[in-house]
Amino acid sequence: MSVNDLIVQGARPLLFLDYISINKIDLNKLKSILKGIVRGCKISNCELVGGETAEMPGTYEKGKFDIAGFAVGLVDEKKILAKKNIKKNDQRIFKTLQPLSVKLKALLNIIFKTFFSRINIS
């Protein structure tokens, strides 16, 4: 999601840092998670430059984990999505790779209907 946030603003992702918090480190699980992160970085053409892994016994159920990330990108000032470039009756079209949850769809519709007219995320 961090990289997606950059891309939709016209930025080119440069680097990504990850944070993984897990009950007990299982090397196979950790390798699998990191493999996915590396794949995502390759797809978005950015570098995985580091990260942190925290073993936190008693915090998560066996096999469960939490993951977060931080991305840095670069955008030409002329390509920044500025409020002045958004005009009345502009429409935004969204395409998702995975189905959005019902709550997320509702939230996005509220947000975008507040700022733009005639938008419906289905």
Buried (B, 14 or more C-beta within 10 A) or exposed (E): EBBEEBBEEBBBBBBBBBEBBBBEEBEEBBEEBBEEBEEBBEEBEBEBEEBEBEEEEEEBEEEEBEBEBEBBBEBEEEEEEEEEEEEEEEEEEEEEEEEBEEEEBEEBBEEBEEEBEEBEBE
